[in-house]
Amino acid sequence: MAEDDSSYDLVFGNDDSDGEFEGFSADNIDENYRRRTPEYEADEFGGDRDLDSDLRFNWTHEVSDPLVPAFIGDSGFTVEIERDATPIDYFSLFMKDTDYDMIATETNRYYSQICAMKEPSRCSRMHLWYGTCGPEIRKFLGMTILMGLVDKPVLCAYWSTDSLDSTPEFAAMMQRDRFMNLLSYFHLNDTLAPDRNQELEELRPTGL
């Protein structure tokens, strides 16, 4: 019991008074905090205001209005579309059949470039590859968009046969290994093209 009393005294203090307890004062609380809390010297750190990267890119803590160029084009639709058009009709305004064909060509090209640079392992999925085409790329992109609506923890779970979380529509549209192959070699432009010196050059052929 004596040990318990000493622990109590260490935390709450003890003035050896047997009078009625009237609560802790602010001074008691401050003194107890100082007794139990060690003091550390603060590191000299001036924040990230003077980091070289911030100075190089002219970052500032000052808030100012962004400089947005004025829009000088024609707003609104520039094509005719039915009032009862479906979402795929609107999507088709941005992605034409020729775009799918172009992506298929570049995807096939990229696979050939990879094969020329390295020898696939014996169990590699590369051995299952065969050339793709525009309609298959269209299906691949549709499945990719659908995956954004049906959330699963890992990619292969979309082909799960477990009755509790199966989504048989994905397996009905495309085999898992085929989808993985297309995902691995999906390309919009020639990786070895000499004009690949701009960050958005990859998207230029699609006009996006």
Secondary structure, 3 states (H helix, E strand, C coil): CHHHHHHHHHHHCCCCCCCCCCCCCHHHHHHHHHHHCCCCCCCCCCCCCCCHHHHHCCCCCCCCCCCCCCCCCCCCCCCCCCCCCCHHHHHHHHCCHHHHHHHHHHHHHHHHHHHHHCCCCCCCHHHHCCCCCHHHHHHHHHHHHHHCCCCCCCHHHHHCCCCCCCCHHHHHHCCHHHHHHHHHHCCCCCCCCCCCCCCCHHHHHHCC
